[in-house]
Amino acid sequence: MFNQKIVKGEYKTLKQKNGSANPTATEDIFDSPVSDCELQEAIKQLKNRKSPGEDQIHAEFLKHAEKEARISIRMWFQKI
C-alpha cells in the first residue's frame, strides 16, 4: 500500500544523492494539490490492456471516466 512518508523520504534521499536536495521544494511537490490537468496527463500515459494494481481499477476505466469520476479521483489523491 502507498505510504506518503516513505515516498517523501525516498525522494529526499535520491535528490540528496544527486546533489540537488532542497527539502522544502520536495515537500511542496507532495503537499501541493493535484490539478485536473496533471491527472488527465497521468491517465493518458497509462497503458491499455494491462492488469490492474491492488486497487483493481483498469486503465481503460480511468481513460473513459466522466469528469465527475475524475473529480472524485482527484479528491481521493488530495487525501493521501
Secondary structure, 3 states (H helix, E strand, C coil): CCCHHHHHHHHHHHHHHCCCCCHHHHHHHHHCCCCHHHHHHHHHCCCCCCCCCCCCCCHHHHHHCCHHHHHHHHHHHHHC
